[in-house]
Amino acid sequence: MIIKILGSGCPNCKTLERRAIQAAEELNISAEFKEVRDFKEIASYGIMRTPGLAINEKVVSAGYVPKVDEIKALILEHASQEDTSNKVQ
């Protein structure tokens, strides 16, 4: 799972990163965390306000800092999508 923090590195971006790391740790989910600070790259995700949170290249929040529990729910939702997409049919 790849979790990206989209933003300039502002205090809200740092808070979002800390909360996302905490959420993944509490769920015992292995994730790679990346910061995306390039504004052209951020714009390519289609968000107009930062910070943004992307899980496996899908933007799941933008313009605010979700609480840890909300991030946990988003991670679980996308982890279950990963599981189903990796199964052989």
C-alpha positions as CSV (number, residue, x, y, z in Angstrom):
1,M,0.0,0.0,0.0
2,I,1.3,3.4,-0.9
3,I,0.0,6.4,1.0
4,K,0.9,9.9,-0.4
5,I,0.6,13.2,1.4
6,L,-0.1,15.9,-1.2
7,G,0.9,19.4,-0.2
8,S,3.6,22.0,0.4
9,G,4.9,20.6,3.6
10,C,2.9,23.0,5.7
11,P,1.9,22.2,9.3
12,N,-1.4,20.7,8.2
13,C,0.5,18.4,5.8
14,K,2.8,17.3,8.6
15,T,-0.2,16.6,10.9
16,L,-1.9,14.6,8.1
17,E,1.3,12.6,7.6
18,R,1.6,11.9,11.4
19,R,-2.0,10.8,11.6
20,A,-1.7,8.6,8.5
21,I,1.4,6.9,9.9
22,Q,-0.4,6.4,13.3
23,A,-3.5,5.0,11.6
24,A,-1.4,2.4,9.6
25,E,0.5,1.5,12.7
26,E,-2.6,1.0,14.8
27,L,-4.1,-1.2,12.0
28,N,-0.8,-3.1,11.7
29,I,-0.8,-2.4,8.0
30,S,2.5,-2.1,6.1
31,A,2.5,1.0,4.0
32,E,5.0,3.1,2.1
33,F,4.6,6.8,2.8
34,K,5.6,9.5,0.3
35,E,5.3,13.3,0.3
36,V,4.3,15.0,-3.0
37,R,5.3,18.6,-2.9
38,D,5.5,19.5,-6.6
39,F,2.5,21.6,-7.4
40,K,2.2,20.3,-10.9
41,E,2.1,16.7,-9.6
42,I,-0.4,17.6,-6.9
43,A,-2.6,19.3,-9.6
44,S,-2.4,16.0,-11.6
45,Y,-4.4,14.4,-8.8
46,G,-7.3,16.8,-9.5
47,I,-7.3,18.5,-6.1
48,M,-7.6,22.2,-5.6
49,R,-6.9,22.5,-1.9
50,T,-4.2,20.8,0.2
51,P,-3.4,18.8,2.2
52,G,-4.5,15.8,0.2
53,L,-4.3,12.1,1.0
54,A,-4.0,9.5,-1.7
55,I,-4.0,5.7,-1.1
56,N,-2.7,3.6,-4.0
57,E,-3.0,6.6,-6.3
58,K,-6.6,7.4,-5.4
59,V,-7.3,10.7,-3.7
60,V,-9.4,9.9,-0.6
61,S,-9.4,13.4,1.1
62,A,-8.4,16.9,0.2
63,G,-8.6,20.3,1.8
64,Y,-8.7,19.2,5.4
65,V,-6.9,17.0,7.9
66,P,-9.0,13.9,8.7
67,K,-9.0,12.4,12.2
68,V,-7.0,9.2,12.8
69,D,-10.2,7.1,12.9
70,E,-11.3,8.4,9.6
71,I,-7.9,7.6,8.0
72,K,-8.1,4.1,9.5
73,A,-11.5,3.6,7.8
74,L,-10.1,4.8,4.5
75,I,-7.0,2.6,4.8
76,L,-9.2,-0.4,5.6
77,E,-11.5,0.3,2.6
78,H,-8.6,0.5,0.2
79,A,-6.8,-2.5,1.8
80,S,-9.9,-4.6,1.1
81,Q,-10.0,-3.4,-2.4
82,E,-6.4,-4.4,-2.8
83,D,-7.2,-7.9,-1.5
84,T,-10.1,-8.4,-4.0
85,S,-8.1,-7.0,-6.9
86,N,-5.2,-9.4,-6.2
87,K,-7.4,-12.6,-6.2
88,V,-7.3,-14.9,-9.2
89,Q,-10.8,-15.4,-10.6
